[in-house]
Amino acid sequence: QVQLVESGGGLVQPGGSLRLSCAASVSISSDIAMGWFRQAPGKQRELVARIFASGVTDYPDSVKGRFTISRDVTKNTVDLQMNSLKPEDTAVYYCNAVRHFLTFWGQGTQVTVSS
């Protein structure tokens, strides 16, 4: 089992920045891929960013250049730095882990981009 706890959501104006953090209950230094997904009302959950055990990162075009995923293997945390936020980034953001072919989710944190 992997427990994930997100923090850092909130309300931000368009063009602003926000940093999300996810704390994992297990070591993230190997055998685990970590990621962030989001789900807006009425829409499917979608990938925002992920980082593989090798350290390779992956982003969809919608956030590339604006969002950055990073990890601290000494603290077992994964952060998502979000810059140049847009109203369409409004969603519940979920931390995700894939370990030994099993998928785990955090409880989610709300991000609202509005003036």
Buried (B, 14 or more C-beta within 10 A) or exposed (E): EBEBBBBBBEEBEEEEEBBBBBBBEBEBEEEBBBBBBBBBEEEEBEBBBBBEBEEEBEBEEBBEEBBBBBBEEEEBBBBBBBBEBEEEBBBBBBBBBBBEEEEBBBEBBEBBBEE
